[in-house]
Amino acid sequence: MNRRGFILAALIAAAACAILFLMNRPPICTCGRIELWHSALDSGNSQHIADWYSLSHVIHGFLFYAGAWLLLRRQPPGIRLALAVAVEAAWEILENSPFIIDRYRTATIALGYSGDSILNSMSDIGMMTIGFLFAARAPVWLTVTIAIALELLALAVIRDNLTLNVLMLTFPIDAVREWQAAL
């Protein structure tokens, strides 16, 4: 990775932080605490540094690395990382818009979802970056194995994961929502 790409990635993350602040997102959990890990699926979810959905952001990094490798192979790795951070940052901004927050509330089991804290959004960008950097160095078979393991772990523990999250946001299925709510 080159220094220019890391600096650009950091500037993109800082810009996303500023935009989220201008969107009036809370800097930290409105409960007033900062937790390294929040395992409960309650109002503190997506408010602290990491939670079960952090696993999905690591997988974003795996996927963004694969996409950048396929489409931008001639670009320096740092530039590919910066592009991945830009995509993740754009998702964090979109995810915290009223439209997506309402979509989560109506289409998924996240009935009380109020969006992410800025701390959680920045952590999500960091988790994606960890996934991207891991995928850049690890064998493909290991990255795929870890992605499957993370998806299955989240599915087993919280009945949700990246796959179901995308499915339920784009094409909600009542049977899946009912199964998820039975937790």
VEXMAR-286143 format. One record per residue: x, y, z of N, C-alpha, C in turn; chain; residue number from 1; residue in one letter. Coordinates in Angstrom, 3 decimals. Example, Ala and Ser with C-alpha at 12.3 -4.5 7.8 and 13.67 -1.06 7.14 Angstrom:
! VEXMAR-286143
      nxx      nyy      nzz     caxx     cayy     cazz      cxx      cyy      czz chain resi resn
   13.190   -5.690    7.800   12.300   -4.500    7.800   13.200   -3.300    7.800     A    1    A
   12.850   -2.250    7.080   13.670   -1.060    7.140   12.900    0.030    7.870     A    2    S
***
This chain:
! VEXMAR-286143
      nxx      nyy      nzz     caxx     cayy     cazz      cxx      cyy      czz chain resi resn
    0.852   -1.184    0.000    0.000    0.000    0.000    0.891    1.239    0.000     A    1    M
    0.432    2.258   -0.703    1.240    3.476   -0.732    0.661    4.529    0.207     A    2    N
    1.536    5.419    0.632    1.151    6.437    1.606    0.048    7.343    1.067     A    3    R
    0.114    7.685   -0.214   -0.882    8.585   -0.810   -2.298    8.002   -0.679     A    4    R
   -2.424    6.698   -0.928   -3.722    6.052   -0.805   -4.242    6.075    0.625     A    5    G
   -3.350    5.825    1.597   -3.771    5.864    3.000   -4.200    7.268    3.413     A    6    F
   -3.458    8.268    2.967   -3.819    9.655    3.293   -5.162   10.007    2.669     A    7    I
   -5.362    9.629    1.409   -6.641    9.890    0.749   -7.776    9.160    1.469     A    8    L
   -7.552    7.908    1.862   -8.571    7.145    2.596   -8.907    7.842    3.914     A    9    A
   -7.893    8.326    4.629   -8.127    9.023    5.900   -8.911   10.315    5.685     A   10    A
   -8.588   11.043    4.620   -9.318   12.279    4.322  -10.781   11.986    3.967     A   11    L
  -11.017   10.910    3.246  -12.397   10.525    2.899  -13.162   10.157    4.170     A   12    I
  -12.541    9.402    5.063  -13.197    9.038    6.323  -13.485   10.292    7.150     A   13    A
  -12.547   11.230    7.183  -12.759   12.478    7.933  -13.911   13.284    7.330     A   14    A
  -13.992   13.309    6.010  -15.103   14.015    5.352  -16.436   13.353    5.691     A   15    A
  -16.456   12.030    5.710  -17.687   11.316    6.092  -18.070   11.651    7.520     A   16    A
  -17.083   11.720    8.401  -17.340   12.081    9.798  -17.986   13.471    9.871     A   17    C
  -17.435   14.411    9.138  -17.970   15.777    9.123  -19.396   15.806    8.571     A   18    A
  -19.636   15.060    7.511  -20.987   15.018    6.927  -21.977   14.421    7.920     A   19    I
  -21.597   13.347    8.594  -22.483   12.740    9.592  -22.761   13.723   10.733     A   20    L
  -21.759   14.491   11.117  -21.948   15.516   12.142  -22.952   16.566   11.650     A   21    F
  -22.803   16.990   10.392  -23.732   17.973    9.824  -25.149   17.407    9.662     A   22    L
  -25.245   16.065    9.592  -26.556   15.407    9.525  -27.180   15.249   10.919     A   23    M
  -26.508   15.804   11.924  -26.956   15.746   13.320  -26.964   14.333   13.894     A   24    N
  -26.073   13.476   13.415  -25.919   12.153   14.012  -25.254   12.328   15.365     A   25    R
  -25.654   11.552   16.368  -25.006   11.684   17.684  -23.552   11.217   17.613     A   26    P
  -22.632   11.934   18.223  -21.224   11.522   18.189  -20.994   10.149   18.835     A   27    P
  -21.637    9.912   19.971  -21.543    8.622   20.657  -22.957    8.199   21.021     A   28    I
  -23.083    7.040   21.631  -24.396    6.564   22.068  -25.065    7.613   22.949     A   29    C
  -26.338    7.850   22.717  -27.069    8.822   23.535  -27.193    8.357   24.981     A   30    T
  -26.822    7.103   25.265  -26.806    6.603   26.642  -25.649    7.215   27.420     A   31    C
  -24.689    7.847   26.711  -23.566    8.497   27.362  -22.357    7.606   27.597     A   32    G
  -22.451    6.343   27.242  -21.332    5.408   27.431  -20.695    5.081   26.081     A   33    R
  -19.446    4.655   26.155  -18.758    4.130   24.976  -18.344    2.711   25.327     A   34    I
  -18.863    1.753   24.575  -18.520    0.354   24.802  -17.681   -0.135   23.620     A   35    E
  -16.653   -0.939   23.935  -15.845   -1.536   22.873  -16.680   -2.537   22.087     A   36    L
  -17.490   -3.344   22.782  -18.336   -4.360   22.150  -19.727   -4.282   22.758     A   37    W
  -20.735   -4.179   21.929  -22.128   -4.178   22.381  -22.809   -5.366   21.721     A   38    H
  -23.101   -6.384   22.513  -23.621   -7.624   21.934  -25.138   -7.698   21.883     A   39    S
  -25.818   -6.867   22.632  -27.280   -6.940   22.673  -27.897   -6.305   21.419     A   40    A
  -29.030   -6.854   21.016  -29.790   -6.247   19.916  -30.853   -5.355   20.538     A   41    L
  -30.445   -4.162   20.905  -31.334   -3.212   21.558  -30.989   -1.807   21.065     A   42    D
  -31.454   -0.799   21.790  -31.236    0.580   21.334  -29.754    0.969   21.313     A   43    S
  -28.886    0.194   21.968  -27.459    0.476   21.936  -26.762   -0.085   20.714     A   44    G
  -27.500   -0.881   19.942  -26.910   -1.462   18.737  -26.583   -0.354   17.742     A   45    N
  -25.451   -0.463   17.079  -24.975    0.529   16.106  -24.673    1.878   16.744     A   46    S
  -24.435    1.867   18.051  -24.126    3.103   18.757  -22.723    3.099   19.356     A   47    Q
  -22.148    1.937   19.494  -20.847    1.801   20.153  -19.774    1.449   19.134     A   48    H
  -18.583    1.095   19.614  -17.477    0.847   18.698  -17.736   -0.366   17.814     A   49    I
  -18.138   -1.483   18.408  -18.362   -2.694   17.607  -19.566   -3.448   18.126     A   50    A
  -20.197   -4.176   17.219  -21.346   -5.021   17.540  -21.376   -6.152   16.514     A   51    D
  -22.417   -6.940   16.535  -22.495   -8.081   15.610  -22.470   -7.649   14.153     A   52    W
  -22.964   -6.457   13.865  -22.969   -5.982   12.475  -21.584   -5.544   12.006     A   53    Y
  -20.635   -5.401   12.929  -19.258   -5.090   12.535  -18.693   -6.202   11.660     A   54    S
  -19.149   -7.427   11.882  -18.694   -8.549   11.056  -19.039   -8.304    9.590     A   55    L
  -20.207   -7.741    9.343  -20.622   -7.448    7.966  -19.686   -6.442    7.307     A   56    S
  -19.202   -5.493    8.085  -18.322   -4.477    7.511  -16.946   -5.055    7.169     A   57    H
  -16.491   -6.033    7.949  -15.260   -6.739    7.586  -15.468   -7.426    6.230     A   58    V
  -16.631   -8.055    6.068  -16.936   -8.718    4.799  -17.038   -7.705    3.668     A   59    I
  -17.572   -6.496    3.945  -17.550   -5.438    2.924  -16.124   -5.260    2.419     A   60    H
  -15.179   -5.221    3.348  -13.783   -5.046    2.955  -13.289   -6.162    2.054     A   61    G
  -13.675   -7.403    2.372  -13.303   -8.532    1.513  -13.869   -8.326    0.104     A   62    F
  -15.153   -7.974    0.056  -15.829   -7.810   -1.234  -15.270   -6.619   -2.021     A   63    L
  -15.008   -5.514   -1.327  -14.469   -4.339   -2.014  -13.059   -4.614   -2.527     A   64    F
  -12.287   -5.383   -1.772  -10.961   -5.742   -2.264  -11.092   -6.564   -3.550     A   65    Y
  -11.976   -7.552   -3.520  -12.159   -8.402   -4.706  -12.619   -7.569   -5.904     A   66    A
  -13.582   -6.682   -5.683  -14.069   -5.837   -6.770  -12.993   -4.912   -7.305     A   67    G
  -12.222   -4.303   -6.412  -11.149   -3.403   -6.840  -10.050   -4.178   -7.568     A   68    A
   -9.767   -5.377   -7.111   -8.741   -6.188   -7.779   -9.203   -6.550   -9.194     A   69    W
  -10.483   -6.894   -9.335  -10.998   -7.269  -10.655  -11.084   -6.076  -11.610     A   70    L
  -11.553   -4.940  -11.098  -11.847   -3.799  -11.969  -10.725   -2.779  -12.066     A   71    L
   -9.878   -2.716  -11.061   -8.871   -1.647  -11.004   -7.472   -2.206  -10.775     A   72    L
   -7.208   -3.336  -11.331   -5.952   -4.054  -11.104   -4.719   -3.189  -11.411     A   73    R
   -4.836   -2.269  -12.347   -3.684   -1.442  -12.740   -3.469   -0.256  -11.803     A   74    R
   -4.438    0.015  -10.952   -4.298    1.122  -10.003   -3.464    0.669   -8.799     A   75    Q
   -2.734    1.597   -8.179   -1.978    1.239   -6.977   -2.922    0.757   -5.868     A   76    P
   -2.463   -0.164   -5.038   -3.320   -0.694   -3.966   -3.881    0.388   -3.046     A   77    P
   -3.098    1.426   -2.771   -3.587    2.501   -1.905   -4.774    3.232   -2.502     A   78    G
   -4.755    3.414   -3.802   -5.880    4.074   -4.484   -7.112    3.171   -4.428     A   79    I
   -6.904    1.866   -4.591   -8.019    0.922   -4.470   -8.613    0.991   -3.064     A   80    R
   -7.741    1.080   -2.045   -8.225    1.203   -0.667   -9.028    2.488   -0.506     A   81    L
   -8.512    3.594   -1.030   -9.225    4.874   -0.914  -10.600    4.794   -1.567     A   82    A
  -10.686    4.135   -2.701  -11.982    3.966   -3.359  -12.917    3.125   -2.493     A   83    L
  -12.387    2.070   -1.879  -13.205    1.229   -0.996  -13.700    2.045    0.199     A   84    A
  -12.838    2.874    0.760  -13.252    3.730    1.884  -14.332    4.709    1.417     A   85    V
  -14.190    5.225    0.206  -15.210    6.145   -0.324  -16.563    5.451   -0.455     A   86    A
  -16.567    4.218   -0.944  -17.830    3.472   -1.082  -18.420    3.197    0.293     A   87    V
  -17.598    2.755    1.226  -18.096    2.473    2.584  -18.595    3.748    3.248     A   88    E
  -17.866    4.848    3.085  -18.281    6.127    3.658  -19.611    6.581    3.063     A   89    A
  -19.761    6.408    1.762  -21.032    6.768    1.117  -22.169    5.934    1.685     A   90    A
  -21.915    4.635    1.913  -22.952    3.794    2.506  -23.285    4.284    3.913     A   91    W
  -22.289    4.629    4.710  -22.556    5.104    6.076  -23.413    6.367    6.057     A   92    E
  -23.157    7.239    5.123  -23.964    8.460    5.006  -25.377    8.106    4.564     A   93    I
  -25.501    7.270    3.548  -26.824    6.853    3.076  -27.572    6.075    4.151     A   94    L
  -26.876    5.165    4.837  -27.500    4.342    5.875  -28.096    5.195    6.990     A   95    E
  -27.551    6.364    7.215  -28.022    7.239    8.285  -28.953    8.333    7.787     A   96    N
  -29.426    8.186    6.557  -30.425    9.108    6.019  -31.805    8.660    6.487     A   97    S
  -32.743    9.579    6.591  -34.097    9.198    7.014  -34.699    8.091    6.143     A   98    P
  -34.418    8.108    4.851  -34.983    7.103    3.952  -34.556    5.693    4.355     A   99    F
  -33.247    5.482    4.548  -32.762    4.137    4.886  -33.142    3.767    6.316     A  100    I
  -33.085    4.715    7.239  -33.508    4.415    8.618  -34.950    3.939    8.614     A  101    I
  -35.822    4.637    7.899  -37.226    4.206    7.807  -37.348    2.857    7.117     A  102    D
  -36.528    2.614    6.122  -36.557    1.326    5.423  -36.177    0.191    6.371     A  103    R
  -35.140    0.398    7.164  -34.778   -0.609    8.166  -35.936   -0.878    9.117     A  104    Y
  -36.606    0.180    9.546  -37.714    0.016   10.508  -38.894   -0.735    9.903     A  105    R
  -39.166   -0.535    8.619  -40.337   -1.159    8.011  -40.059   -2.518    7.379     A  106    T
  -38.829   -2.733    6.900  -38.555   -3.950    6.125  -37.771   -5.009    6.882     A  107    A
  -37.186   -4.639    8.024  -36.351   -5.594    8.747  -36.844   -5.725   10.184     A  108    T
  -36.094   -6.497   10.977  -36.454   -6.660   12.388  -35.976   -5.499   13.243     A  109    I
  -35.311   -4.518   12.651  -34.752   -3.385   13.388  -35.832   -2.335   13.647     A  110    A
  -36.848   -2.701   14.413  -37.994   -1.828   14.626  -37.615   -0.502   15.269     A  111    L
  -36.727   -0.500   16.242  -36.359    0.722   16.939  -35.093    1.366   16.423     A  112    G
  -34.634    0.944   15.252  -33.379    1.455   14.719  -33.468    2.958   14.495     A  113    Y
  -32.449    3.678   14.984  -32.434    5.125   14.814  -31.192    5.612   14.083     A  114    S
  -30.470    4.692   13.474  -29.244    5.056   12.783  -28.037    4.818   13.667     A  115    G
  -26.876    5.084   13.102  -25.623    4.858   13.814  -25.143    6.131   14.501     A  116    D
  -24.363    5.955   15.561  -23.614    7.085   16.100  -22.438    7.330   15.151     A  117    S
  -21.853    8.511   15.233  -20.685    8.806   14.403  -19.547    7.857   14.770     A  118    I
  -19.392    7.570   16.053  -18.364    6.629   16.493  -18.546    5.275   15.815     A  119    L
  -19.768    4.768   15.762  -20.019    3.473   15.139  -19.777    3.529   13.628     A  120    N
  -20.186    4.605   12.991  -19.952    4.734   11.546  -18.460    4.752   11.237     A  121    S
  -17.687    5.460   12.039  -16.236    5.505   11.813  -15.623    4.127   12.083     A  122    M
  -16.145    3.439   13.090  -15.675    2.078   13.355  -16.030    1.156   12.185     A  123    S
  -17.225    1.323   11.622  -17.622    0.501   10.474  -16.664    0.714    9.297     A  124    D
  -16.258    1.954    9.072  -15.279    2.230    8.015  -13.952    1.561    8.366     A  125    I
  -13.579    1.603    9.617  -12.359    0.938   10.059  -12.436   -0.572    9.897     A  126    G
  -13.596   -1.163   10.217  -13.771   -2.618   10.057  -13.662   -3.010    8.580     A  127    M
  -14.248   -2.191    7.713  -14.130   -2.466    6.278  -12.667   -2.402    5.848     A  128    M
  -11.952   -1.417    6.375  -10.535   -1.269    6.038   -9.731   -2.489    6.505     A  129    T
  -10.022   -2.982    7.694   -9.364   -4.197    8.192   -9.636   -5.365    7.246     A  130    I
  -10.897   -5.508    6.826  -11.243   -6.579    5.885  -10.514   -6.428    4.562     A  131    G
  -10.444   -5.213    4.058   -9.767   -4.943    2.795   -8.284   -5.308    2.898     A  132    F
   -7.632   -4.836    3.956   -6.199   -5.092    4.123   -5.915   -6.576    4.347     A  133    L
   -6.814   -7.245    5.069   -6.649   -8.692    5.253   -6.733   -9.409    3.907     A  134    F
   -7.762   -9.075    3.133   -7.956   -9.730    1.833   -6.790   -9.454    0.887     A  135    A
   -6.154   -8.292    1.041   -5.015   -7.951    0.178   -3.807   -8.843    0.454     A  136    A
   -3.757   -9.424    1.647   -2.578  -10.202    2.028   -2.838  -11.697    2.176     A  137    R
   -4.072  -12.074    2.390   -4.396  -13.475    2.669   -4.717  -14.231    1.388     A  138    A
   -4.558  -15.531    1.413   -4.985  -16.326    0.249   -6.509  -16.214    0.070     A  139    P
   -6.939  -16.300   -1.168   -8.372  -16.185   -1.468   -9.176  -17.214   -0.683     A  140    V
   -8.702  -18.456   -0.617   -9.448  -19.511    0.074   -9.667  -19.152    1.545     A  141    W
   -8.674  -18.506    2.174   -8.806  -18.145    3.589   -9.807  -17.000    3.765     A  142    L
   -9.737  -16.023    2.879  -10.671  -14.890    2.939  -12.107  -15.372    2.750     A  143    T
  -12.336  -16.239    1.784  -13.677  -16.787    1.542  -14.140  -17.611    2.742     A  144    V
  -13.258  -18.414    3.300  -13.604  -19.234    4.468  -13.990  -18.361    5.651     A  145    T
  -13.229  -17.311    5.890  -13.539  -16.405    7.005  -14.854  -15.673    6.746     A  146    I
  -15.092  -15.237    5.513  -16.361  -14.561    5.191  -17.548  -15.476    5.483     A  147    A
  -17.461  -16.718    5.072  -18.548  -17.680    5.326  -18.700  -17.900    6.829     A  148    I
  -17.576  -18.045    7.535  -17.634  -18.258    8.987  -18.271  -17.063    9.696     A  149    A
  -17.929  -15.843    9.288  -18.520  -14.650    9.897  -20.017  -14.574    9.620     A  150    L
  -20.411  -14.893    8.400  -21.838  -14.890    8.056  -22.597  -15.929    8.898     A  151    E
  -22.037  -17.126    9.020  -22.704  -18.184    9.788  -22.733  -17.863   11.273     A  152    L
  -21.661  -17.261   11.793  -21.631  -16.872   13.209  -22.730  -15.856   13.507     A  153    L
  -22.814  -14.806   12.703  -23.860  -13.789   12.914  -25.247  -14.401   12.755     A  154    A
  -25.406  -15.271   11.788  -26.700  -15.934   11.579  -27.083  -16.756   12.799     A  155    L
  -26.140  -17.485   13.355  -26.415  -18.334   14.518  -26.719  -17.510   15.773     A  156    A
  -26.022  -16.403   15.952  -26.161  -15.634   17.192  -27.320  -14.637   17.141     A  157    V
  -27.448  -13.893   16.044  -28.470  -12.834   15.992  -29.506  -13.020   14.894     A  158    I
  -29.439  -14.142   14.178  -30.365  -14.407   13.070  -30.362  -13.305   12.021     A  159    R
  -29.207  -12.743   11.813  -29.050  -11.708   10.800  -27.591  -11.727   10.359     A  160    D
  -27.347  -11.255    9.159  -25.990  -11.144    8.630  -26.048  -10.268    7.384     A  161    N
  -24.931  -10.128    6.716  -24.887   -9.267    5.531  -25.857   -9.747    4.463     A  162    L
  -25.877  -11.042    4.216  -26.752  -11.596    3.177  -28.216  -11.287    3.474     A  163    T
  -28.657  -11.563    4.695  -30.056  -11.306    5.050  -30.356   -9.814    5.100     A  164    L
  -29.377   -9.027    5.525  -29.575   -7.589    5.582  -29.852   -7.032    4.194     A  165    N
  -29.050   -7.447    3.215  -29.257   -6.990    1.830  -30.604   -7.497    1.313     A  166    V
  -30.895   -8.763    1.547  -32.164   -9.337    1.105  -33.348   -8.564    1.674     A  167    L
  -33.329   -8.338    2.977  -34.484   -7.715    3.621  -34.618   -6.227    3.283     A  168    M
  -33.515   -5.560    2.975  -33.620   -4.162    2.555  -34.146   -4.037    1.131     A  169    L
  -33.779   -4.993    0.278  -34.164   -4.890   -1.133  -35.432   -5.649   -1.475     A  170    T
  -35.661   -6.764   -0.820  -36.814   -7.608   -1.126  -37.293   -8.290    0.164     A  171    F
  -37.981   -7.545    1.037  -38.380   -8.101    2.336  -39.284   -9.331    2.184     A  172    P
  -39.007  -10.322    2.985  -39.791  -11.556    2.999  -40.356  -11.734    4.401     A  173    I
  -41.679  -11.771    4.505  -42.319  -11.863    5.813  -41.859  -13.072    6.609     A  174    D
  -41.689  -14.206    5.958  -41.261  -15.428    6.670  -39.877  -15.245    7.294     A  175    A
  -38.995  -14.552    6.600  -37.652  -14.303    7.153  -37.756  -13.349    8.340     A  176    V
  -38.545  -12.297    8.195  -38.724  -11.332    9.282  -39.297  -12.013   10.518     A  177    R
  -40.281  -12.885   10.312  -40.868  -13.615   11.448  -39.857  -14.541   12.101     A  178    E
  -39.046  -15.241   11.296  -38.019  -16.109   11.842  -36.989  -15.313   12.634     A  179    W
  -36.584  -14.161   12.091  -35.613  -13.324   12.792  -36.181  -12.796   14.104     A  180    Q
  -37.434  -12.432   14.112  -38.055  -11.860   15.311  -38.256  -12.897   16.419     A  181    A
  -38.203  -14.153   16.088  -38.432  -15.212   17.082  -37.241  -15.409   18.007     A  182    A
  -36.181  -14.650   17.826  -34.967  -14.801   18.630  -35.212  -14.531   20.076     A  183    L
***
